[in-house]
Amino acid sequence: MPDSTSQSLQPPRDARAWDVIGVGANSVDLVAFLPGFPEPAGFFSKMRIRRELYCCGGQTATTLAACAALGLRTKYAGATGDDENGRRIRAELVRRGVDVEAAPIRQAPNQHAIILLDERTGERTVLWDRDARLGLEAAEIPLPALGHARLLHVDDVDQEAAILAAEHARTLGLPVTSDLDRMTELTERLVAAVTYPIFAEGLAGQLTGVADHERALRKMRERHDGLLCITIGREGAVALDGDRFLHSPGFEVHALDTTGSGDVFRAGFIYALLQGWDAERTLRFANAAAAVSCTRIGAMDGVPAWNEIHELLQRGHQTLIPDS
């Protein structure tokens, strides 16, 4: 890596109060460690849970926690429940330096998930539930705060709120990053509203009817002129930067848990954008951040520090082995 990778740990500052405001989901996850993925018949049709633990996560909440770990000033807008899980997620965000004053508290159970974690590979299956009362209302979006921010990040959980926030941010000249992983009747509107559509693998194909990543992004280019990106798991990420198709390979790590790695990728992407880095360097940094997060258990608990990302960048594609 060039010496420029080892720039100051602190991102550039300006007079605005927030580097990143996030509108989207949070969750408290029960992680169940299994000897393999459940199957309808055979050895893995019935198995004992080896151990289990509670971890905080959720798309936007995890991204903001990762941004905060990188030194960015973050503010969260998303509803939490009034139960133990709601108190748990709010306390964890505050502990990690994320402002939650704009996050309303509902008389409802917090969003939660059961994560089935295959100990052999670190891959997981997520079973989640979210009370309809947790939906963010338009009036609860901190639109005035966007005038004091450098960037808005949204996910596709409360899509109407995300679209409204993104469209307002664009009128202020703010870049808008995104976490897009499901197809609904509002997905195309949300894609159009954000500056940097970052798709989970498969979604761009659903939107365009084209399975090939490059062809899908080029077809999407017909209606979106921003940097278009798809995360592709262990293979890293691909993007269309203007007319250039880029593939940034993933890093070789010994994965313990892939939960939240996509959210951490987006945090690395955001950090790089605010540094003013080019597309290649942005993708490489984001891939490294995601890779480090896979070497520990839990979404927020997997959030890496800047120096850990830098060490992996310096190591290159040699395998990273977790400490424990």
Secondary structure, DSSP 4 states (H G I P E B T S, - for coil): --GGGG--SSPP--SSSEEEEEES--EEEEEEEESS---SSSGGGS----EEEEEEE-HHHHHHHHHHHTT--EEEE--B-SSHHHHHHHHHHHHTTEE-TT--B-SSPPPEEEEEEETTT--EEEEEE--GGGPPPGGGS-HHHHTTEEEEEEESSSHHHHHHHHHHHHHTT--EEEEB----TTHHHHHHH-SB-EEETTHHHHHHS--SHHHHHHHHTTT--S-EEEE-GGG-EEEEETTEEEEEPPPPB--S--TTHHHHHHHHHHHHHHHT--HHHHHHHHHHHHHHHTTSSSSGGGPPPHHHHHHHHHHTTSPBPP--
